[in-house]
Amino acid sequence: MSLQQTERAAVRSGSGIDPAVWRTAFTIIVGAMAVVFDTTIVSVALNDLATDLHAPLSTIQWVSTGYLLAMFVTIPVAGWAQSVLGGKRLWIAALGVFLLGSVSCACAWDAPSLIASRVVQGIGGGVMMPLMVTLIMQAANGRNVGTVISVITVPASLGPILGPVLSGIILNFGDWRWLFLVNIPFCAVGAFLAFRNLSDDRSGVRSRLDWVGLLLLSPGVAAVIFGLSRVETAGGFGSVQVLFPLLAGLALVTAFVCRSLPRAANALVNVRLLHHRPLASASLLGLLTGAALFGALLLLPLYWQVVRGQSALDAGLLLIPQGVGTLISRGLAGRLTDRIGPRWVGFVGFAVVTAATVPFGFVTDHTSNVFLMAALLVRGVGMGAATIPLTSTAFVGLPGPDVPSASIITRVAQQVGGSLGTAVLAVILQAATSGSGDPAQAFRQAFWWSVGFTAVAVPLCLLLPGRAATESALPEPGTQATDEALVIAEQGGIRCAPPVRR
C-alpha cells in the first residue's frame, strides 16, 4: 500500500486526535472564558452600576454598548495582526489588553472611567474571538473538526446563558467590582498556558495593513451594531437615532465590499471567500443562529421578570436547563458531524430548536415553570446540535491562509444576527405591550417571531455540504503530497489546509 493510501485509510478510520490539538484547545478555552462571560455578565448589573456610580441608565448603558463597539472595531484587524505577530504572540498580547481593561474596570471611580475601561476590554476581546477559532482550525489541520469544535465552542454557547446567572450571584453576595476581578485568573493562567503550549507560527512575511479597508469596515460594522442597539431606547427602526448610524454603516460596509472584491487576499478581509458555498451558507445560518439565540435571551428573562414577577437572579437560574441541554448535545453533534457531515446535523438541530420554542408562543402568567424548563432543556439540545456543524463547515475546502478571513466573516455574521434579532424582538415586544393590556399576550407574539427566525434556518441547512460531496475532494491515490500541500480530512466533510511554512 502506498503512503497516500495509508494516509487516506488513517483518515477514514477516525484515528485519535493529536494530543497537541487538545492542548491547544484547552489553552485557548481558558483564556477565552474571560471574554465570553464578560460579554453578557454586565447586562444584569446595569441598575446596580447606575446606582453606585450616580449615573443615569442612558449613560450606564454605554458600559455594554462601548464594549461591543470596541470589539467590532477591532475584529477586522485580527487577521492582519496575526500575520505580523503570529498567533501565539497575538493571543498573549490580546489577553494582556483584556486583563488591563478588567483591572481598570474594577478600579473605576465614575461612569466615564468605567466606560473607557470597557472599551479597552473590547479591544482585547475583539482580537481574541476570531483568533480563537483560527488557532484551533490551524492546529487541527482539518481532522476531526466537528469533535474539536464541539469542545472549544462550549464557552461561547454557555456565556449568554450562564453569564447572567454568574452576575446575579456576584451582585447578590458581593460588590459589582468582582464582575471584572473574576477575569484576572482566566487571563493570567490563559497567558501562561499560551506561552507554554502554543507554537510560534510566525511566517517571517509581514503583510501590509489595508488602512482604507480598515477605515471603511470597522466604523461601518460598529455603526450598524450601534444603530441596532438603539432600536429599543429610540422607539423603533424609524427613529433618526437608529436610521442614521444604520444607513451610514451599511454604506461604509458596501463601499468596503466594492473596494475589496478586486483586491481579494490583499484586502483587510477577503470577501471573495463568500463565493465559497460552505462559508456563505454557514455565515447566513450563523446570522440566523445569532438572532435565535440572543433574541430569545432578551425575551426569556424578561418574561419571568415582567409577567411572573421573578427576580433577575431567579430568571437567570431558570435558564440553566438550556445550558445543560447544550452541554448534553455538543459531544454527540461533533461526532455525528465528523461521521455523516454537517447538513443533516444542522437540519435536525434547527428543527429541534424551532419545535422547542413553540411552547413559549402559548405562555400565560400561570404556565408551569417545570414545563417551560423542560422545553428549554430540549431547546438547548437543539442549539448545541445546530451550532457545531456551522462552525466547522465554514472552513471546508479553505487553505490555511484564508482561515483568518473566514473566522472574521463568521464572527461578524453571528454578532450582527444577534444584534438584529434582539432589536427586532425588542420592537415587537414594545409595540405589542403598548397595544395590549395583557403582558403575556405581548410575549406570546414576540416568541412567535423567535420561532420564525429558527424555522427559516431549517430548510437553509440543506445548503450545507454533505458527506458525499466532500469525499470526492480527497486526493487520488498516487498523487504527491508534501508538507505545503493541502491536508485532506474526510471526517465530517472537512477539507482544510494548514498554514504554509516559509
C-alpha positions in Angstrom: 0.0 0.0 0.0 1.4 3.4 -0.9 1.9 6.2 1.6 -1.0 8.2 0.2 -3.3 5.1 0.5 -2.1 4.6 4.1 -2.9 8.3 5.0 -6.3 8.0 3.3 -7.1 4.9 5.3 -6.0 6.5 8.5 -8.3 9.4 7.9 -11.2 7.1 7.2 -10.5 5.1 10.3 -11.2 8.1 12.5 -7.9 7.7 14.4 -7.5 9.6 17.6 -7.0 13.4 17.7 -3.4 14.5 18.2 -2.9 15.4 21.9 -1.2 18.6 20.8 -4.6 19.7 19.4 -6.3 19.1 22.7 -3.5 21.1 24.5 -4.1 24.0 22.1 -7.8 23.8 22.6 -7.6 23.7 26.4 -5.2 26.6 26.3 -7.5 28.7 24.1 -10.6 27.9 26.2 -9.0 29.0 29.5 -8.2 32.5 28.1 -11.5 32.8 26.1 -13.6 32.1 29.2 -13.0 35.7 30.4 -14.1 37.3 27.2 -17.1 35.0 26.6 -18.6 35.5 30.1 -17.8 39.2 30.3 -19.8 39.9 27.1 -23.0 39.1 29.0 -22.2 39.3 32.7 -22.5 43.1 32.9 -26.0 43.3 31.4 -27.7 42.2 34.6 -25.7 44.7 36.7 -26.6 47.9 34.9 -29.1 49.0 37.5 -26.6 48.5 40.3 -23.9 50.3 38.4 -26.2 53.3 37.8 -27.0 53.5 41.5 -23.4 53.1 42.8 -21.9 55.4 40.2 -24.7 58.0 40.4 -25.3 58.0 36.7 -28.5 57.7 34.6 -29.2 54.5 32.7 -28.8 56.3 29.4 -25.1 56.8 30.4 -24.5 53.4 32.0 -25.8 51.5 29.0 -22.6 52.6 27.3 -20.8 50.1 29.6 -22.3 47.4 27.4 -22.5 49.3 24.1 -19.0 50.7 24.3 -17.6 47.2 24.9 -19.5 45.8 21.9 -18.5 48.7 19.6 -14.8 48.4 20.6 -15.0 44.6 19.8 -16.4 45.3 16.3 -13.8 48.0 15.5 -11.0 45.5 16.4 -12.3 42.2 14.9 -11.3 43.1 11.3 -7.7 43.8 12.3 -7.2 40.3 13.8 -6.2 38.6 10.5 -3.6 41.2 9.7 -2.2 41.3 13.3 -1.8 37.5 13.2 0.3 37.7 10.0 2.6 40.3 11.7 2.9 38.9 15.3 2.0 35.3 14.8 -1.0 33.6 16.6 0.9 32.9 19.8 2.2 36.4 20.4 -1.1 38.0 19.3 -3.1 35.8 21.7 -0.9 36.6 24.7 -1.0 40.3 23.8 -4.8 40.3 23.5 -5.1 38.6 26.8 -2.8 41.3 28.3 -5.0 44.1 26.9 -8.2 42.4 28.2 -6.5 41.9 31.7 -5.6 45.6 31.7 -9.1 46.6 30.9 -10.5 44.3 33.6 -8.3 45.7 36.3 -9.2 49.2 35.2 -12.9 48.4 35.3 -12.6 47.2 38.9 -10.8 50.4 39.8 -13.2 52.7 38.0 -14.4 55.7 40.1 -17.2 57.0 37.9 -19.2 56.1 34.8 -16.8 57.7 32.2 -13.8 55.8 33.6 -15.7 52.5 33.6 -16.9 53.0 30.1 -13.3 53.9 28.9 -12.0 50.7 30.7 -14.7 48.6 29.0 -13.5 49.9 25.6 -10.0 48.6 26.5 -11.6 45.3 27.3 -13.4 45.3 24.0 -10.2 45.9 22.0 -8.7 42.8 23.5 -11.8 40.7 23.1 -12.3 41.8 19.5 -9.0 40.2 18.6 -9.5 37.1 20.7 -12.9 36.0 19.4 -12.0 35.3 15.7 -8.4 34.3 16.7 -9.8 31.6 18.9 -11.3 29.6 16.1 -8.4 30.4 13.7 -5.8 28.9 16.0 -7.8 25.8 16.6 -8.6 25.2 12.9 -4.9 25.6 12.1 -3.8 23.2 14.9 -6.4 20.6 13.8 -5.3 20.6 10.2 -8.9 19.8 9.2 -9.0 16.5 11.0 -12.0 15.6 13.3 -13.0 19.2 13.2 -16.6 18.6 14.4 -15.3 16.8 17.6 -12.8 19.6 18.3 -15.2 22.4 17.6 -17.8 20.8 19.9 -15.4 21.2 22.8 -13.9 24.6 22.2 -17.2 26.4 21.5 -18.8 25.3 24.8 -17.8 28.6 26.5 -19.2 30.6 23.6 -22.5 28.9 23.8 -22.8 28.9 27.6 -21.7 32.5 28.0 -25.1 34.1 27.2 -26.8 31.6 29.4 -24.6 31.3 32.5 -23.2 34.9 32.3 -26.4 36.5 33.7 -26.5 33.8 36.4 -22.9 34.4 37.5 -23.7 38.1 37.5 -26.7 37.7 39.7 -24.8 35.6 42.2 -21.9 38.1 42.4 -24.3 41.0 42.9 -26.3 39.1 45.5 -23.2 38.3 47.6 -20.6 40.9 46.7 -19.6 44.1 45.1 -20.0 44.9 41.4 -16.3 45.2 41.0 -16.0 41.5 41.3 -17.7 41.2 37.9 -14.4 42.3 36.5 -11.9 40.9 39.0 -13.1 37.3 38.2 -11.4 37.8 34.8 -7.9 38.0 36.3 -7.3 34.3 36.9 -8.6 33.4 33.5 -6.3 35.9 31.8 -3.2 35.1 33.9 -3.5 31.4 33.6 -4.5 31.6 29.9 -1.4 33.7 29.1 0.9 31.3 31.0 -0.6 28.3 29.1 -0.4 30.1 25.8 3.3 30.8 26.4 3.9 27.2 27.3 1.7 25.3 24.8 1.2 27.4 21.7 3.7 27.0 18.9 5.4 30.0 17.3 3.6 30.3 13.9 5.3 33.4 12.6 5.9 33.1 8.9 8.5 35.8 8.6 6.5 37.6 5.9 4.7 40.7 7.1 1.6 41.7 5.2 0.6 45.3 4.7 -2.4 46.7 6.6 -5.2 47.8 4.3 -5.8 51.1 6.0 -8.5 52.2 3.7 -10.4 49.0 4.2 -10.0 49.3 7.9 -11.4 52.9 7.9 -14.4 51.6 5.9 -15.2 48.2 7.6 -14.5 48.8 11.3 -16.6 52.0 11.6 -19.2 50.6 9.2 -19.8 47.4 11.3 -19.7 49.4 14.5 -22.3 51.9 13.2 -24.6 49.1 12.2 -24.3 47.5 15.6 -24.8 50.9 17.3 -27.9 51.6 15.3 -29.4 48.2 16.1 -28.6 48.7 19.8 -30.5 51.9 19.9 -33.8 50.4 18.5 -35.3 49.7 21.9 -34.5 53.0 23.6 -35.1 55.2 20.5 -38.6 53.9 19.8 -38.2 51.7 16.8 -36.4 51.4 13.4 -38.0 54.7 12.2 -36.1 56.9 14.6 -33.3 59.1 13.3 -31.1 57.8 16.1 -31.4 54.4 14.6 -31.7 55.1 10.8 -28.7 57.4 10.6 -26.0 55.1 12.0 -27.6 52.1 10.4 -27.7 53.5 6.9 -24.3 55.1 7.3 -22.8 51.9 8.5 -24.4 49.9 5.6 -23.0 52.5 3.2 -19.4 52.1 4.6 -19.7 48.2 4.6 -20.9 48.3 0.9 -18.0 50.6 0.0 -15.7 48.2 1.7 -17.1 45.2 -0.3 -16.9 47.0 -3.6 -13.3 48.0 -3.0 -12.2 44.7 -1.6 -13.6 42.4 -4.2 -11.0 43.1 -6.8 -8.2 43.1 -4.2 -9.1 39.6 -2.9 -6.4 38.4 -0.5 -4.8 41.8 -0.4 -7.9 43.3 1.2 -8.3 43.6 5.0 -10.8 40.8 4.8 -11.1 38.6 1.7 -14.8 39.0 0.9 -14.3 36.9 -2.2 -14.4 33.9 0.1 -18.2 34.3 0.2 -18.2 32.8 -3.2 -17.2 29.6 -1.4 -20.6 27.9 -0.7 -19.8 26.3 2.7 -18.6 29.6 4.1 -21.5 31.6 2.6 -24.1 29.1 3.9 -22.5 28.8 7.3 -22.4 32.6 7.6 -26.0 33.0 6.7 -27.1 30.3 9.1 -24.8 31.9 11.7 -26.7 35.1 11.3 -30.0 33.3 12.0 -28.4 31.4 14.9 -27.4 34.7 16.5 -30.9 36.1 16.0 -32.4 32.9 17.5 -30.1 32.7 20.5 -29.6 36.3 21.5 -33.2 37.3 20.6 -34.7 34.6 22.8 -32.3 35.5 25.6 -33.9 39.0 25.5 -37.4 37.6 25.9 -36.9 34.7 28.3 -35.6 36.6 31.4 -38.0 39.5 30.7 -40.9 37.1 30.6 -40.1 35.7 34.0 -39.4 39.2 35.5 -42.3 41.1 33.9 -45.1 38.5 33.7 -44.1 36.2 36.6 -42.5 38.7 39.0 -39.3 36.8 39.4 -36.0 38.5 40.4 -33.1 38.8 37.9 -31.2 36.0 39.7 -34.2 33.7 39.6 -34.7 34.4 35.9 -31.1 33.6 35.3 -31.3 30.4 37.2 -34.4 29.3 35.2 -32.3 29.5 32.1 -29.8 26.9 33.3 -31.7 23.9 31.7 -30.9 25.4 28.3 -27.2 25.5 29.1 -27.4 21.9 30.3 -29.1 20.8 27.1 -26.3 22.5 25.1 -23.7 20.5 27.0 -25.6 17.3 26.5 -25.7 17.5 22.7 -22.4 19.1 21.7 -20.3 16.0 22.0 -22.7 13.8 20.0 -23.2 16.6 17.5 -19.5 16.9 16.9 -19.1 13.1 16.4 -22.1 13.0 14.0 -20.7 16.0 12.1 -17.4 14.1 11.6 -19.3 10.9 10.6 -22.2 11.9 8.4 -21.4 15.5 7.5 -22.8 18.9 8.7 -26.0 19.1 6.6 -28.3 16.8 8.5 -26.9 17.5 11.9 -27.7 21.2 11.4 -31.1 20.4 9.9 -32.2 18.3 12.9 -30.7 20.8 15.3 -32.6 23.8 14.0 -35.8 21.7 13.7 -35.5 20.8 17.4 -34.9 24.5 18.4 -37.9 25.5 16.4 -40.2 22.9 18.0 -38.9 23.6 21.5 -39.6 27.4 21.1 -43.2 26.8 20.1 -44.4 26.2 23.7 -43.4 29.8 24.5 -45.8 31.0 22.0 -48.6 29.9 24.3 -47.3 31.2 27.7 -49.5 32.8 30.3 -48.9 34.2 33.7 -49.6 30.7 35.1 -47.7 28.4 32.8 -45.8 25.7 34.7 -42.2 26.6 35.2 -41.3 22.9 35.2 -42.9 22.6 31.7 -41.0 25.7 30.4 -37.7 24.5 31.9 -38.2 21.1 30.1 -38.8 23.0 26.9 -35.6 25.0 27.5 -33.7 21.8 28.1 -34.8 20.4 24.7 -34.1 23.8 23.1 -30.6 23.7 24.4 -30.1 20.3 22.9 -31.1 21.7 19.6 -28.9 24.8 19.9 -25.9 22.6 20.7 -26.5 20.4 17.7 -27.2 23.4 15.4 -24.1 25.4 16.1 -21.4 22.7 15.8 -21.8 22.0 12.1 -21.9 25.7 11.3 -18.6 26.5 12.9 -16.8 23.6 11.2 -18.5 23.9 7.8 -17.3 27.5 7.3 -13.8 26.2 6.7 -14.5 23.3 4.4 -12.1 23.5 1.4 -10.3 26.6 2.6 -6.5 26.8 2.6 -4.8 27.8 5.8 -4.0 31.5 4.8 -7.8 32.0 4.2 -8.9 30.8 7.7 -8.4 34.2 9.5 -10.6 36.0 7.0 -13.2 33.2 7.2 -13.1 33.5 11.0 -13.8 37.2 10.9 -16.7 36.8 8.4 -18.4 34.2 10.5 -17.9 36.2 13.7 -19.3 39.3 12.3 -22.3 37.4 10.8 -23.2 35.9 14.2 -22.9 39.1 16.1 -24.8 41.1 13.6 -27.5 38.4 13.7 -27.6 38.6 17.5 -27.9 42.4 17.4 -30.6 42.3 14.7 -32.6 39.6 16.4 -32.5 41.5 19.7 -33.5 44.7 18.1 -36.4 43.2 16.1 -37.8 41.3 19.0 -37.5 44.4 21.3 -39.5 46.5 18.9 -42.2 43.8 18.5 -42.4 43.3 22.3 -42.6 47.1 22.8 -45.3 47.5 20.2 -47.3 44.5 21.5 -47.1 45.7 25.1 -48.4 49.2 24.3 -51.2 47.8 22.2 -52.4 45.2 24.7 -53.2 45.3 28.3 -52.1 41.7 28.8 -48.2 41.4 29.1 -48.4 37.7 28.5 -50.1 38.3 25.1 -47.2 40.6 24.1 -44.6 38.0 24.9 -46.6 35.3 23.1 -46.5 37.4 19.9 -42.7 38.1 20.3 -42.0 34.4 20.9 -43.8 33.5 17.7 -41.4 35.8 15.8 -38.5 34.0 17.5 -40.0 30.7 16.3 -40.0 32.2 12.8 -36.2 33.1 12.9 -35.3 29.5 13.6 -37.9 28.0 11.2 -36.3 29.9 8.3 -33.0 28.3 9.1 -34.3 24.7 8.9 -34.5 24.5 5.0 -31.4 26.6 4.6 -29.4 23.8 6.3 -29.8 21.9 3.1 -27.3 24.3 1.6 -24.6 22.9 3.9 -22.3 20.3 2.4 -23.0 16.6 2.9 -20.5 13.8 3.4 -20.7 12.6 -0.1 -19.9 16.0 -1.5 -16.6 16.1 0.3 -15.4 12.5 -0.2 -14.7 13.4 -3.9 -12.4 16.1 -2.7 -9.9 13.6 -1.3 -6.7 13.2 -3.4 -6.4 10.3 -5.7 -4.0 7.6 -4.7 -0.6 8.2 -6.1 -0.7 12.0 -6.1 2.2 13.7 -4.5 1.6 15.1 -1.0 4.1 17.5 0.7 4.0 19.5 3.9 2.9 22.5 1.9 0.1 20.8 0.0 -3.5 20.6 1.1 -4.1 18.3 4.0 -7.4 16.5 3.4 -9.6 15.3 6.2 -12.6 13.2 5.2 -14.0 13.4 8.6 -17.2 15.4 8.5 -16.5 16.6 5.0 -13.8 18.9 6.1 -11.1 19.8 3.6 -8.7 22.3 5.1 -5.1 23.3 4.6 -2.6 24.0 7.3 -0.6 27.2 7.2 2.2 27.2 4.7 5.6 27.1 6.4 8.1 29.6 4.9 
